Amino acid sequence: MKKIKRKTNLKFTQKRHLLPILILYILILACAALPAVYMSNIYGYLPVLLVLSAVVVSFAYGLLLQRCISYMEMCNLEICERGTAVKFTVKVKNRSILVFPKLEVLLYVSDLFGNVDAVRTTSLTLGSYEQRQLNFTVRFDHIGTYSGGLQQIKVYDILGIFTFVIENDKRYKVQVAPKIYDLSGLKLSENALLESQYSLVPSTIDGMDYCGVREYVLGDPIKIIHWKLSAHSGTYMTKQMESYGTSGISVVLNFISPAYSPETLMSIFDCLVETGLSVCSYAKKNGMDYEILYYDRNEQKRRYNPADLHDYRELMALLPIITTDPGTCDASRLLREEANSLYAQSNIAYCTAFLTEDAIQTLLQIKNAKRNPLLFFVVPKQAYGEHRVELLRPLKRLEAVDIPYYVISSADELSKEG
């Protein structure tokens, strides 16, 4: 258990926090001023002076109180698996003989996007040298790095006119790690495993290495069309290029999504990351090389292939936040780079919730190059009716050429596949 001690922040905010209380004290002051109107001696001003003195004393007492409080934060976990409940604890202590008439302690937790997701406010009083412990348990259902714990402490004066706010500028970080599922039923079929080990004998025509020819298929790059043979045969013929790929798998993660609610976007993010890691775990068990390709939060290309898949620190530190902005780095570009690379893995898995025409064409190109594409298409349960039908329509083109795909809303659905 890690403990963090904070020094009391002496910044305070003076505010009239409740309009009814303000009106009440104005009325009291007005009533206290009535004797001064009808009496011309010092006794007529005595009630007003007493009220003003009480306000000054109350303000000074509040100043003393906010200097006499200390607190300590604790959290039982720094790194936890998704779905784990994490307990935040804040100990508040009165270091003086004075009595705190009212305190408000605000505990909070952020969401994946850095916004405050939940706040718990607890009101209490503190006697002389008294210490109180407050607990705040949060279940983290989504992958990412979150902050939580103490947000601020509000100290009230005796009369309740002034509020002194002690801000906690530092934040306690909790890293929520993904789950890895057993994908023994994954359709990275025996044919795919055999094809990934198949090597073609190269020959040279027109200065380019290729191993044979076949009829043109939609998605083939124009630059590999065999123009001379096409002219003689009366139909377009495509060169089958030599492949230097290895029998491993590259998993490309695309963190762009259609527009959904923040909660749904976080679920899509979970599914993408856990699917990628689970596929790599499957590859490792089958003796294959594996890697994850993605754009990090700085929009830089990353290639992640740790020996220990349960060492998430590097991955979690660099993962971007899922976005609905298609103008950011679209991982379909990474997919195309892998498709055009001579030394890429023979099996390429694409995990996305945003399936574009460019991605479809690239998957077809990979298939035509005698390599093995695999699509994991994340469609949340919130997408239904005509919207869902429209999302799934492009998959018919993959079925036509026997490209395997999965339509999932969470990674654990893959572990249930037979």
C-alpha positions as CSV (number, residue, x, y, z in Angstrom):
1,M,0.0,0.0,0.0
2,K,1.5,3.3,-1.1
3,K,0.9,6.3,1.1
4,I,1.2,9.9,0.0
5,K,1.4,12.8,2.4
6,R,0.5,16.3,1.2
7,K,1.2,19.6,2.8
8,T,-1.8,21.8,3.4
9,N,-2.4,24.1,0.5
10,L,-2.8,27.6,2.0
11,K,-4.8,29.0,-1.0
12,F,-8.3,29.7,-0.1
13,T,-11.4,31.0,-1.7
14,Q,-13.6,33.5,0.1
15,K,-17.2,33.1,-1.1
16,R,-20.8,33.5,0.1
17,H,-21.7,30.0,-0.7
18,L,-25.5,30.1,0.0
19,L,-27.7,33.0,-1.0
20,P,-30.3,32.3,1.8
21,I,-27.6,32.5,4.4
22,L,-26.4,35.8,3.0
23,I,-29.9,37.2,3.0
24,L,-30.4,36.1,6.6
25,Y,-27.3,37.9,7.8
26,I,-28.2,41.0,5.9
27,L,-31.5,41.0,7.7
28,I,-29.8,40.5,11.0
29,L,-27.4,43.4,10.3
30,A,-30.3,45.6,9.3
31,C,-32.2,44.8,12.5
32,A,-29.0,45.5,14.5
33,A,-28.8,48.9,12.9
34,L,-32.3,49.9,13.9
35,P,-31.3,51.1,17.4
36,A,-28.6,53.4,15.9
37,V,-31.4,55.1,13.9
38,Y,-33.5,55.9,17.1
39,M,-30.6,56.3,19.6
40,S,-27.9,59.0,19.3
41,N,-25.5,57.5,21.8
42,I,-22.9,54.7,21.7
43,Y,-25.4,52.1,22.8
44,G,-27.3,52.5,19.6
45,Y,-24.4,51.3,17.6
46,L,-23.5,48.5,19.9
47,P,-25.6,45.8,18.2
48,V,-24.1,46.6,14.8
49,L,-20.6,46.5,16.3
50,L,-21.3,43.2,17.9
51,V,-22.5,41.7,14.6
52,L,-19.6,43.0,12.6
53,S,-17.2,41.8,15.3
54,A,-18.8,38.3,15.2
55,V,-18.2,38.3,11.4
56,V,-14.6,39.3,11.8
57,V,-14.0,36.7,14.5
58,S,-15.6,34.0,12.4
59,F,-13.5,34.9,9.4
60,A,-10.3,34.9,11.6
61,Y,-11.3,31.5,13.1
62,G,-11.8,30.1,9.6
63,L,-8.3,31.3,8.7
64,L,-6.9,29.5,11.7
65,L,-8.8,26.3,10.9
66,Q,-7.5,25.9,7.4
67,R,-4.0,26.1,8.7
68,C,-4.6,23.4,11.3
69,I,-5.7,20.6,9.1
70,S,-3.6,17.9,7.5
71,Y,-4.5,14.9,5.3
72,M,-3.0,11.7,3.9
73,E,-4.1,9.7,0.9
74,M,-3.9,6.0,0.4
75,C,-4.8,3.6,-2.4
76,N,-4.6,-0.2,-2.2
77,L,-3.6,-0.6,-5.9
78,E,-1.6,1.3,-8.5
79,I,-2.1,-1.3,-11.3
80,C,-5.1,-3.5,-11.5
81,E,-6.9,-5.6,-14.1
82,R,-10.1,-4.3,-15.7
83,G,-13.1,-4.9,-13.5
84,T,-11.3,-4.6,-10.2
85,A,-12.6,-2.5,-7.4
86,V,-10.0,-0.1,-6.0
87,K,-10.3,1.5,-2.6
88,F,-9.2,5.1,-2.0
89,T,-8.7,6.2,1.5
90,V,-8.2,9.8,2.9
91,K,-7.3,10.5,6.5
92,V,-8.2,14.0,7.7
93,K,-6.6,15.2,11.0
94,N,-7.2,18.2,13.2
95,R,-3.8,19.2,14.5
96,S,-5.1,21.8,16.9
97,I,-7.3,22.3,20.0
98,L,-9.8,24.2,17.9
99,V,-13.1,22.6,16.7
100,F,-14.0,22.4,13.1
101,P,-17.8,23.2,12.9
102,K,-18.1,21.8,9.4
103,L,-15.8,20.2,6.8
104,E,-16.6,19.0,3.3
105,V,-14.3,16.4,1.8
106,L,-14.6,15.8,-2.0
107,L,-13.3,12.5,-3.4
108,Y,-13.4,11.9,-7.1
109,V,-12.4,9.6,-10.0
110,S,-11.8,10.6,-13.6
111,D,-12.9,8.8,-16.8
112,L,-10.7,7.7,-19.7
113,F,-10.9,11.1,-21.3
114,G,-9.6,13.0,-18.2
115,N,-13.0,14.4,-17.2
116,V,-14.4,14.0,-13.6
117,D,-16.6,10.9,-13.8
118,A,-17.8,10.7,-10.2
119,V,-17.6,12.9,-7.1
120,R,-18.5,11.9,-3.5
121,T,-18.9,14.7,-1.0
122,T,-18.8,13.9,2.7
123,S,-19.7,16.5,5.4
124,L,-18.3,16.1,8.9
125,T,-17.1,17.9,12.0
126,L,-13.7,17.5,13.8
127,G,-13.1,17.9,17.5
128,S,-9.8,18.8,19.1
129,Y,-7.0,16.6,17.7
130,E,-9.5,14.3,16.1
131,Q,-8.8,12.2,13.0
132,R,-11.3,10.8,10.6
133,Q,-10.9,8.2,7.8
134,L,-13.0,8.3,4.6
135,N,-13.2,5.5,2.1
136,F,-14.1,5.7,-1.5
137,T,-14.4,2.4,-3.5
138,V,-14.5,2.6,-7.3
139,R,-14.8,-0.3,-9.8
140,F,-12.7,0.3,-12.9
141,D,-14.5,-1.3,-15.8
142,H,-12.4,0.2,-18.6
143,I,-8.7,0.0,-19.6
144,G,-6.6,3.2,-19.2
145,T,-4.9,5.5,-16.8
146,Y,-7.2,7.2,-14.3
147,S,-6.7,9.7,-11.5
148,G,-8.7,9.6,-8.3
149,G,-8.7,10.3,-4.6
150,L,-8.9,13.7,-2.8
151,Q,-10.0,16.6,-4.9
152,Q,-10.4,19.3,-2.3
153,I,-11.4,20.0,1.3
154,K,-13.8,22.9,2.2
155,V,-13.5,24.4,5.6
156,Y,-16.4,26.5,7.0
157,D,-16.2,29.2,9.5
158,I,-18.4,29.3,12.7
159,L,-21.2,31.4,11.1
160,G,-21.1,29.6,7.8
161,I,-20.5,32.8,5.8
162,F,-17.0,32.0,4.5
163,T,-15.6,28.9,2.8
164,F,-11.9,28.2,2.7
165,V,-10.9,25.7,0.0
166,I,-7.8,23.5,0.3
167,E,-7.0,22.2,-3.2
168,N,-5.2,18.9,-3.8
169,D,-3.2,19.8,-6.9
170,K,-1.6,16.3,-7.2
171,R,-3.5,13.3,-8.4
172,Y,-3.2,9.6,-7.5
173,K,-2.8,7.5,-10.7
174,V,-4.4,4.1,-11.2
175,Q,-3.4,2.1,-14.3
176,V,-6.2,-0.3,-15.4
177,A,-4.7,-3.2,-17.4
178,P,-6.5,-5.4,-20.0
179,K,-7.6,-9.0,-19.8
180,I,-6.2,-11.7,-22.0
181,Y,-8.6,-14.4,-23.2
182,D,-7.9,-17.9,-24.5
183,L,-8.7,-17.9,-28.2
184,S,-8.3,-21.6,-28.9
185,G,-11.2,-21.5,-31.4
186,L,-9.7,-18.6,-33.4
187,K,-10.0,-19.1,-37.2
188,L,-6.3,-18.6,-37.9
189,S,-6.8,-21.9,-39.6
190,E,-4.5,-24.7,-40.3
191,N,-4.5,-23.6,-43.9
192,A,-3.4,-20.1,-42.8
193,L,-0.6,-21.6,-40.7
194,L,0.5,-23.8,-43.5
195,E,0.3,-21.0,-46.1
196,S,2.4,-18.7,-43.8
197,Q,5.2,-21.2,-44.1
198,Y,4.9,-21.7,-47.8
199,S,7.7,-20.2,-49.8
200,L,7.5,-19.4,-53.5
201,V,10.2,-19.8,-56.1
202,P,11.1,-16.4,-57.6
203,S,11.7,-15.6,-61.2
204,T,12.5,-12.3,-62.9
205,I,10.5,-10.6,-65.6
206,D,10.6,-6.9,-66.5
207,G,13.2,-6.4,-63.8
208,M,10.8,-7.4,-61.0
209,D,10.8,-10.5,-58.8
210,Y,7.6,-12.5,-59.0
211,C,6.7,-16.2,-58.8
212,G,3.8,-16.5,-61.2
213,V,0.7,-14.9,-62.7
214,R,-3.0,-15.0,-62.2
215,E,-6.1,-13.2,-63.3
216,Y,-6.7,-9.7,-61.9
217,V,-8.8,-9.4,-58.8
218,L,-10.4,-6.2,-57.5
219,G,-8.0,-4.7,-55.0
220,D,-4.7,-5.6,-56.9
221,P,-2.4,-2.6,-57.3
222,I,-2.1,-1.4,-60.9
223,K,1.7,-1.5,-60.7
224,I,1.8,-5.3,-60.5
225,I,-0.4,-5.9,-63.6
226,H,1.5,-7.9,-66.2
227,W,0.7,-5.6,-69.2
228,K,2.4,-7.7,-71.9
229,L,0.6,-10.9,-70.9
230,S,-2.6,-9.0,-70.4
231,A,-2.4,-7.8,-74.0
232,H,-2.0,-11.3,-75.4
233,S,-4.6,-13.0,-73.1
234,G,-7.3,-10.4,-73.6
235,T,-7.8,-10.0,-69.8
236,Y,-5.9,-8.4,-67.1
237,M,-3.2,-10.6,-65.5
238,T,-1.5,-9.9,-62.2
239,K,2.0,-10.8,-61.1
240,Q,2.2,-12.9,-57.9
241,M,5.0,-11.3,-56.1
242,E,7.7,-13.1,-54.1
243,S,7.0,-13.0,-50.4
244,Y,9.7,-12.9,-47.7
245,G,7.2,-12.9,-44.9
246,T,7.6,-15.0,-41.8
247,S,5.0,-17.3,-40.2
248,G,4.0,-14.8,-37.6
249,I,1.1,-12.4,-37.2
250,S,0.9,-8.6,-37.1
251,V,-2.1,-7.1,-35.2
252,V,-3.0,-3.6,-36.4
253,L,-5.1,-1.6,-33.9
254,N,-7.2,1.3,-35.1
255,F,-8.4,3.6,-32.4
256,I,-10.8,5.6,-34.5
257,S,-14.5,4.9,-34.0
258,P,-17.9,6.1,-35.2
259,A,-19.7,8.5,-32.8
260,Y,-21.1,6.8,-29.7
261,S,-21.6,7.8,-26.1
262,P,-18.4,8.1,-24.0
263,E,-19.2,4.8,-22.1
264,T,-19.6,3.0,-25.4
265,L,-16.4,4.4,-26.8
266,M,-14.5,3.2,-23.7
267,S,-16.0,-0.3,-24.2
268,I,-14.8,-0.3,-27.8
269,F,-11.4,0.8,-26.6
270,D,-11.3,-2.2,-24.2
271,C,-12.4,-4.6,-26.9
272,L,-9.7,-3.4,-29.4
273,V,-6.8,-3.7,-26.9
274,E,-7.9,-7.0,-25.4
275,T,-8.5,-8.5,-28.8
276,G,-5.0,-7.5,-29.9
277,L,-3.3,-8.9,-26.8
278,S,-5.4,-12.1,-26.9
279,V,-4.5,-12.7,-30.6
280,C,-0.8,-12.3,-29.7
281,S,-1.2,-14.7,-26.8
282,Y,-2.7,-17.2,-29.3
283,A,0.2,-16.8,-31.6
284,K,2.7,-17.2,-28.8
285,K,1.1,-20.5,-27.7
286,N,1.4,-21.7,-31.4
287,G,5.0,-20.8,-31.7
288,M,4.5,-17.9,-33.9
289,D,6.1,-14.4,-33.9
290,Y,3.7,-11.6,-33.0
291,E,3.5,-7.8,-32.8
292,I,1.0,-5.1,-32.3
293,L,1.1,-2.0,-34.5
294,Y,-0.7,1.3,-33.6
295,Y,-0.4,5.0,-33.5
296,D,0.4,6.2,-30.0
297,R,-0.9,9.3,-28.3
298,N,1.7,11.4,-30.0
299,E,0.6,10.1,-33.4
300,Q,3.8,8.1,-33.8
301,K,3.9,4.6,-35.3
302,R,4.6,2.0,-32.6
303,R,5.5,-1.7,-32.9
304,Y,4.9,-3.6,-29.7
305,N,6.2,-7.1,-29.3
306,P,7.1,-7.9,-25.7
307,A,8.3,-11.3,-24.6
308,D,5.9,-11.1,-21.6
309,L,2.4,-10.1,-22.8
310,H,1.4,-9.4,-19.2
311,D,4.0,-6.6,-18.9
312,Y,1.6,-3.8,-19.9
313,R,3.5,-0.8,-18.7
314,E,5.0,0.3,-22.0
315,L,1.8,-0.3,-23.9
316,M,-0.4,1.4,-21.4
317,A,1.9,4.4,-21.2
318,L,1.7,5.0,-24.9
319,L,-1.8,4.0,-25.9
320,P,-3.9,6.8,-27.4
321,I,-7.4,7.8,-26.4
322,I,-10.1,6.5,-28.7
323,T,-11.5,9.2,-30.9
324,T,-14.3,9.8,-33.4
325,D,-12.2,12.2,-35.4
326,P,-11.2,10.5,-38.7
327,G,-8.7,13.3,-39.4
328,T,-6.3,11.8,-36.8
329,C,-4.0,8.9,-37.5
330,D,-6.1,6.2,-39.2
331,A,-4.4,2.8,-38.7
332,S,-5.6,1.7,-42.1
333,R,-2.4,3.4,-43.3
334,L,-0.5,1.0,-41.1
335,L,-2.4,-1.9,-42.6
336,R,-1.5,-0.8,-46.1
337,E,2.2,-0.4,-45.2
338,E,2.1,-4.0,-43.9
339,A,0.4,-5.1,-47.1
340,N,3.0,-3.5,-49.3
341,S,6.0,-4.7,-47.2
342,L,8.0,-7.6,-48.5
343,Y,9.2,-8.5,-45.0
344,A,6.0,-8.3,-43.1
345,Q,4.3,-11.2,-41.2
346,S,2.4,-13.6,-43.3
347,N,-0.7,-13.2,-41.2
348,I,-2.2,-9.8,-40.6
349,A,-5.1,-9.1,-38.2
350,Y,-6.9,-5.8,-38.3
351,C,-8.9,-4.7,-35.3
352,T,-11.2,-1.7,-35.8
353,A,-14.6,-0.2,-35.2
354,F,-14.2,2.0,-38.2
355,L,-14.1,0.0,-41.4
356,T,-13.3,2.1,-44.5
357,E,-13.2,1.4,-48.2
358,D,-9.4,1.7,-48.1
359,A,-9.2,-0.9,-45.4
360,I,-11.4,-3.3,-47.4
361,Q,-9.2,-2.9,-50.5
362,T,-6.1,-3.5,-48.4
363,L,-7.5,-6.7,-46.9
364,L,-8.3,-7.9,-50.5
365,Q,-4.8,-7.0,-51.6
366,I,-3.3,-9.0,-48.7
367,K,-5.5,-12.0,-49.7
368,N,-4.5,-11.7,-53.3
369,A,-0.8,-11.7,-52.3
370,K,-1.2,-15.2,-50.8
371,R,-1.1,-13.9,-47.3
372,N,-3.7,-14.3,-44.6
373,P,-5.8,-11.3,-43.5
374,L,-8.1,-11.5,-40.5
375,L,-10.6,-8.9,-39.5
376,F,-11.9,-8.2,-36.0
377,F,-14.8,-5.7,-36.5
378,V,-16.0,-4.1,-33.2
379,V,-19.7,-3.3,-33.4
380,P,-21.2,-2.3,-30.1
381,K,-24.6,-3.6,-29.0
382,Q,-25.8,0.0,-29.1
383,A,-25.6,-0.2,-32.9
384,Y,-28.8,-1.9,-34.1
385,G,-31.4,-1.8,-36.8
386,E,-30.6,-0.1,-40.1
387,H,-27.4,1.4,-38.6
388,R,-26.1,-2.1,-37.8
389,V,-27.0,-3.5,-41.2
390,E,-25.2,-0.6,-42.9
391,L,-22.1,-1.2,-40.8
392,L,-22.0,-4.9,-41.7
393,R,-22.7,-4.5,-45.4
394,P,-19.0,-4.3,-46.5
395,L,-18.3,-7.7,-44.9
396,K,-20.0,-9.5,-47.9
397,R,-17.1,-8.6,-50.0
398,L,-14.8,-10.4,-47.6
399,E,-17.0,-13.4,-47.5
400,A,-16.8,-13.6,-51.3
401,V,-13.0,-14.2,-51.2
402,D,-13.0,-16.3,-47.9
403,I,-11.4,-13.7,-45.7
404,P,-12.3,-14.7,-42.1
405,Y,-13.8,-12.0,-39.9
406,Y,-15.3,-11.6,-36.5
407,V,-18.0,-9.2,-35.5
408,I,-17.7,-8.6,-31.7
409,S,-18.7,-6.1,-29.0
410,S,-16.2,-7.4,-26.4
411,A,-13.1,-9.6,-26.6
412,D,-14.5,-12.3,-24.3
413,E,-16.9,-13.2,-27.1
414,L,-13.9,-14.6,-29.0
415,S,-13.1,-17.1,-26.2
416,K,-16.6,-18.5,-26.6
417,E,-16.1,-19.3,-30.3
418,G,-16.1,-23.0,-31.0
